Amino acid sequence: MSARSIGLTDALYDYLLRNSLREPAVLAELRAETAAMPDGGMQISPEQGQFMRLLVRLTGARRCVEVGTFTGYSALSVALALPDDGRLVCCDVSEDFTSVARRYWAKAGVADKVELRLAPALESLDALIKEGGAGQYDLAFVDADKKNYDGYYERCLTLLRAGGLLLVDNVLWDGAVADPKNNDKQTIAIRRLNAKMQQDERIDVSMLPVGDGLTLARKR
């Protein structure tokens, strides 16, 4: 048997979903609506959303921050797993996409857990730090424009408490990070952050082949 991670055929992926996925109806509805949109491919996979819900519960997270919300699938996944007094700050710039998110947060009864900040995410994260948020967050998720990934990473580390968990999405970038011929700005930015996290003594780290690649980093 090979020691490497298994590849997923369509049949095996369908099997994974049938035998693992416990997707609430409201999440399935949001996923279907988003998939029909022109940019629907930006949505995270359902098994990743379920994994995030599990991580929220495993870590006992109460205060979370998300960078890049899109139509809200990841945020709704986190909010559903948070306790009643849990809170999630979402950073995004699109009123159109997040209007879909707001509708589903309300439908799921978790709108009171979510604070949406519509501004460039670096500005929103800096504001959270200035408001006394440094070291106060339990979990952070980064899934936004790739050229600013390093800035998001550093600010999220500042916001996280010791033992807090940072999730960085798209770290495999559909395989582009391993293609030496691919040197567009987004790919370079992801490669640089991947290399940085692998060497960063401030964190414990593991890169997983979940979705488009997901790195888990625990702040020491």
C-alpha positions as a Markdown table, in Angstrom:
| # | Residue | x | y | z |
|---|---|---|---|---|
| 1 | Met | 0.0 | 0.0 | 0.0 |
| 2 | Ser | 1.3 | 3.5 | -0.9 |
| 3 | Ala | 2.2 | 5.8 | 2.0 |
| 4 | Arg | 1.0 | 8.9 | 0.1 |
| 5 | Ser | -2.5 | 10.4 | 0.4 |
| 6 | Ile | -5.1 | 8.6 | -1.7 |
| 7 | Gly | -6.4 | 10.2 | -4.9 |
| 8 | Leu | -10.1 | 10.6 | -5.2 |
| 9 | Thr | -12.0 | 9.5 | -8.2 |
| 10 | Asp | -15.5 | 10.7 | -8.7 |
| 11 | Ala | -16.9 | 7.4 | -7.5 |
| 12 | Leu | -14.7 | 7.5 | -4.4 |
| 13 | Tyr | -15.6 | 11.1 | -3.6 |
| 14 | Asp | -19.3 | 10.2 | -3.9 |
| 15 | Tyr | -18.6 | 7.4 | -1.5 |
| 16 | Leu | -16.9 | 9.8 | 0.9 |
| 17 | Leu | -19.9 | 12.1 | 0.9 |
| 18 | Arg | -22.4 | 9.3 | 1.3 |
| 19 | Asn | -20.6 | 7.8 | 4.3 |
| 20 | Ser | -19.4 | 10.9 | 6.1 |
| 21 | Leu | -21.4 | 14.1 | 5.2 |
| 22 | Arg | -23.9 | 15.3 | 7.7 |
| 23 | Glu | -24.9 | 18.6 | 6.0 |
| 24 | Pro | -27.8 | 20.5 | 7.5 |
| 25 | Ala | -30.5 | 21.3 | 5.0 |
| 26 | Val | -29.8 | 25.1 | 5.2 |
| 27 | Leu | -26.2 | 24.5 | 4.2 |
| 28 | Ala | -27.2 | 22.2 | 1.3 |
| 29 | Glu | -29.6 | 24.9 | 0.1 |
| 30 | Leu | -26.9 | 27.6 | 0.2 |
| 31 | Arg | -24.4 | 25.3 | -1.5 |
| 32 | Ala | -26.9 | 24.6 | -4.3 |
| 33 | Glu | -27.7 | 28.3 | -4.8 |
| 34 | Thr | -24.1 | 29.3 | -4.9 |
| 35 | Ala | -23.1 | 26.5 | -7.3 |
| 36 | Ala | -25.5 | 27.9 | -9.9 |
| 37 | Met | -23.7 | 31.3 | -9.7 |
| 38 | Pro | -21.0 | 32.3 | -12.2 |
| 39 | Asp | -18.4 | 32.4 | -9.4 |
| 40 | Gly | -19.8 | 29.3 | -7.6 |
| 41 | Gly | -16.4 | 27.5 | -7.9 |
| 42 | Met | -15.1 | 29.8 | -5.1 |
| 43 | Gln | -17.3 | 28.0 | -2.6 |
| 44 | Ile | -15.6 | 25.5 | -0.2 |
| 45 | Ser | -16.5 | 21.9 | -0.5 |
| 46 | Pro | -19.2 | 20.4 | 1.9 |
| 47 | Glu | -16.7 | 18.0 | 3.5 |
| 48 | Gln | -14.4 | 21.0 | 4.3 |
| 49 | Gly | -17.4 | 22.8 | 5.9 |
| 50 | Gln | -18.1 | 19.8 | 8.0 |
| 51 | Phe | -14.4 | 19.5 | 9.0 |
| 52 | Met | -14.5 | 23.1 | 10.1 |
| 53 | Arg | -17.6 | 22.5 | 12.2 |
| 54 | Leu | -15.8 | 19.7 | 13.9 |
| 55 | Leu | -12.7 | 21.8 | 14.5 |
| 56 | Val | -14.8 | 24.5 | 16.1 |
| 57 | Arg | -16.3 | 22.0 | 18.5 |
| 58 | Leu | -13.0 | 20.2 | 19.1 |
| 59 | Thr | -11.3 | 23.5 | 20.1 |
| 60 | Gly | -14.2 | 24.8 | 22.1 |
| 61 | Ala | -14.0 | 28.0 | 20.0 |
| 62 | Arg | -16.1 | 30.9 | 21.0 |
| 63 | Arg | -14.6 | 33.9 | 19.1 |
| 64 | Cys | -13.7 | 33.4 | 15.4 |
| 65 | Val | -12.7 | 35.5 | 12.5 |
| 66 | Glu | -13.0 | 34.8 | 8.8 |
| 67 | Val | -11.2 | 36.5 | 5.9 |
| 68 | Gly | -13.1 | 36.1 | 2.7 |
| 69 | Thr | -16.8 | 35.2 | 3.1 |
| 70 | Phe | -18.2 | 35.0 | -0.4 |
| 71 | Thr | -21.8 | 33.7 | -0.1 |
| 72 | Gly | -21.3 | 32.5 | 3.4 |
| 73 | Tyr | -21.0 | 28.7 | 3.4 |
| 74 | Ser | -17.9 | 28.6 | 5.5 |
| 75 | Ala | -19.2 | 31.2 | 7.9 |
| 76 | Leu | -22.5 | 29.4 | 8.2 |
| 77 | Ser | -20.7 | 26.2 | 8.9 |
| 78 | Val | -18.7 | 27.8 | 11.7 |
| 79 | Ala | -21.7 | 29.7 | 13.1 |
| 80 | Leu | -23.8 | 26.6 | 13.4 |
| 81 | Ala | -21.1 | 24.9 | 15.4 |
| 82 | Leu | -20.5 | 27.9 | 17.8 |
| 83 | Pro | -22.2 | 27.9 | 21.2 |
| 84 | Asp | -25.0 | 30.3 | 21.8 |
| 85 | Asp | -22.6 | 33.0 | 23.1 |
| 86 | Gly | -20.1 | 32.4 | 20.2 |
| 87 | Arg | -19.3 | 35.1 | 17.8 |
| 88 | Leu | -17.8 | 35.2 | 14.3 |
| 89 | Val | -16.4 | 38.3 | 12.6 |
| 90 | Cys | -16.5 | 38.1 | 8.8 |
| 91 | Cys | -14.3 | 40.3 | 6.6 |
| 92 | Asp | -15.3 | 40.8 | 3.0 |
| 93 | Val | -15.6 | 43.6 | 0.4 |
| 94 | Ser | -18.6 | 42.4 | -1.7 |
| 95 | Glu | -22.1 | 43.6 | -0.7 |
| 96 | Asp | -23.6 | 41.4 | -3.5 |
| 97 | Phe | -22.1 | 38.1 | -2.4 |
| 98 | Thr | -22.5 | 38.7 | 1.3 |
| 99 | Ser | -26.2 | 39.6 | 0.8 |
| 100 | Val | -26.7 | 35.9 | 0.0 |
| 101 | Ala | -24.8 | 35.0 | 3.1 |
| 102 | Arg | -26.9 | 37.4 | 5.3 |
| 103 | Arg | -30.1 | 35.8 | 4.0 |
| 104 | Tyr | -28.9 | 32.3 | 4.9 |
| 105 | Trp | -27.5 | 33.3 | 8.3 |
| 106 | Ala | -30.9 | 34.7 | 9.1 |
| 107 | Lys | -32.7 | 31.6 | 7.8 |
| 108 | Ala | -30.5 | 29.4 | 9.9 |
| 109 | Gly | -31.1 | 31.5 | 13.0 |
| 110 | Val | -27.4 | 32.4 | 13.5 |
| 111 | Ala | -27.4 | 36.0 | 12.3 |
| 112 | Asp | -26.9 | 37.2 | 15.9 |
| 113 | Lys | -23.6 | 35.3 | 16.0 |
| 114 | Val | -22.1 | 36.9 | 12.9 |
| 115 | Glu | -20.7 | 40.4 | 12.5 |
| 116 | Leu | -20.0 | 41.3 | 8.9 |
| 117 | Arg | -17.4 | 44.0 | 8.2 |
| 118 | Leu | -17.5 | 45.3 | 4.6 |
| 119 | Ala | -14.1 | 46.8 | 3.9 |
| 120 | Pro | -10.7 | 45.7 | 2.7 |
| 121 | Ala | -9.8 | 42.8 | 5.0 |
| 122 | Leu | -6.4 | 44.2 | 6.1 |
| 123 | Glu | -8.2 | 47.3 | 7.3 |
| 124 | Ser | -10.8 | 45.2 | 9.1 |
| 125 | Leu | -8.2 | 43.0 | 10.8 |
| 126 | Asp | -6.1 | 46.1 | 11.8 |
| 127 | Ala | -9.3 | 47.6 | 13.3 |
| 128 | Leu | -9.9 | 44.4 | 15.3 |
| 129 | Ile | -6.4 | 44.6 | 16.7 |
| 130 | Lys | -6.8 | 48.3 | 17.6 |
| 131 | Glu | -10.0 | 47.4 | 19.3 |
| 132 | Gly | -8.2 | 45.2 | 21.7 |
| 133 | Gly | -8.7 | 41.9 | 19.8 |
| 134 | Ala | -5.0 | 40.7 | 20.0 |
| 135 | Gly | -4.8 | 37.3 | 21.6 |
| 136 | Gln | -8.6 | 37.1 | 22.0 |
| 137 | Tyr | -9.7 | 34.8 | 19.2 |
| 138 | Asp | -9.9 | 31.1 | 19.2 |
| 139 | Leu | -10.0 | 30.3 | 15.4 |
| 140 | Ala | -9.4 | 32.1 | 12.2 |
| 141 | Phe | -10.1 | 31.1 | 8.6 |
| 142 | Val | -8.3 | 32.7 | 5.6 |
| 143 | Asp | -9.8 | 32.3 | 2.2 |
| 144 | Ala | -9.5 | 35.6 | 0.3 |
| 145 | Asp | -7.3 | 37.3 | -2.4 |
| 146 | Lys | -4.0 | 35.4 | -2.4 |
| 147 | Lys | -1.7 | 38.4 | -2.9 |
| 148 | Asn | -2.4 | 39.5 | 0.6 |
| 149 | Tyr | -2.2 | 36.1 | 2.2 |
| 150 | Asp | 0.9 | 36.9 | 4.2 |
| 151 | Gly | -0.7 | 40.0 | 5.6 |
| 152 | Tyr | -3.8 | 38.1 | 6.6 |
| 153 | Tyr | -1.6 | 35.4 | 8.2 |
| 154 | Glu | 0.3 | 37.8 | 10.3 |
| 155 | Arg | -2.7 | 39.7 | 11.5 |
| 156 | Cys | -4.6 | 36.5 | 12.3 |
| 157 | Leu | -1.7 | 35.2 | 14.3 |
| 158 | Thr | -1.8 | 38.5 | 16.3 |
| 159 | Leu | -5.6 | 38.1 | 16.9 |
| 160 | Leu | -5.3 | 34.4 | 18.0 |
| 161 | Arg | -4.7 | 33.4 | 21.6 |
| 162 | Ala | -2.0 | 30.9 | 22.4 |
| 163 | Gly | -3.4 | 27.5 | 21.3 |
| 164 | Gly | -5.7 | 29.2 | 18.8 |
| 165 | Leu | -6.1 | 27.6 | 15.4 |
| 166 | Leu | -5.6 | 29.2 | 12.0 |
| 167 | Leu | -7.0 | 27.6 | 8.8 |
| 168 | Val | -5.5 | 28.8 | 5.5 |
| 169 | Asp | -7.4 | 27.7 | 2.4 |
| 170 | Asn | -6.3 | 27.0 | -1.2 |
| 171 | Val | -2.7 | 26.2 | -0.2 |
| 172 | Leu | -2.4 | 23.7 | -3.1 |
| 173 | Trp | -4.0 | 26.1 | -5.6 |
| 174 | Asp | -5.2 | 23.4 | -8.0 |
| 175 | Gly | -1.7 | 22.1 | -8.2 |
| 176 | Ala | -0.2 | 25.3 | -9.5 |
| 177 | Val | 2.1 | 25.7 | -6.4 |
| 178 | Ala | 4.0 | 22.6 | -7.6 |
| 179 | Asp | 4.3 | 23.7 | -11.2 |
| 180 | Pro | 7.6 | 25.6 | -11.7 |
| 181 | Lys | 6.3 | 27.1 | -14.9 |
| 182 | Asn | 3.4 | 28.8 | -13.1 |
| 183 | Asn | 4.7 | 32.1 | -11.6 |
| 184 | Asp | 1.6 | 34.3 | -11.6 |
| 185 | Lys | 1.4 | 36.6 | -8.6 |
| 186 | Gln | -1.3 | 34.6 | -6.7 |
| 187 | Thr | 0.6 | 31.4 | -7.1 |
| 188 | Ile | 3.9 | 33.0 | -5.9 |
| 189 | Ala | 2.1 | 34.5 | -2.9 |
| 190 | Ile | 0.7 | 31.1 | -1.8 |
| 191 | Arg | 4.1 | 29.4 | -2.4 |
| 192 | Arg | 5.9 | 32.0 | -0.2 |
| 193 | Leu | 3.3 | 31.6 | 2.6 |
| 194 | Asn | 3.5 | 27.8 | 2.4 |
| 195 | Ala | 7.3 | 27.9 | 2.8 |
| 196 | Lys | 7.0 | 30.5 | 5.6 |
| 197 | Met | 4.6 | 28.5 | 7.6 |
| 198 | Gln | 6.6 | 25.3 | 7.2 |
| 199 | Gln | 9.5 | 27.1 | 8.9 |
| 200 | Asp | 7.6 | 29.4 | 11.3 |
| 201 | Glu | 8.5 | 28.5 | 14.9 |
| 202 | Arg | 5.5 | 30.4 | 16.2 |
| 203 | Ile | 3.1 | 27.7 | 15.1 |
| 204 | Asp | 2.6 | 23.9 | 14.9 |
| 205 | Val | 1.5 | 23.2 | 11.3 |
| 206 | Ser | 0.0 | 20.6 | 9.0 |
| 207 | Met | -0.9 | 20.9 | 5.4 |
| 208 | Leu | -3.8 | 18.7 | 4.4 |
| 209 | Pro | -5.1 | 17.7 | 0.9 |
| 210 | Val | -8.6 | 18.7 | 1.8 |
| 211 | Gly | -10.5 | 20.7 | -0.8 |
| 212 | Asp | -8.0 | 22.8 | -2.6 |
| 213 | Gly | -5.5 | 22.3 | 0.2 |
| 214 | Leu | -6.0 | 23.4 | 3.8 |
| 215 | Thr | -3.2 | 24.2 | 6.2 |
| 216 | Leu | -3.9 | 24.0 | 10.0 |
| 217 | Ala | -1.6 | 26.2 | 12.1 |
| 218 | Arg | -1.8 | 26.1 | 15.9 |
| 219 | Lys | -0.4 | 29.2 | 17.6 |
| 220 | Arg | 2.2 | 28.3 | 20.2 |
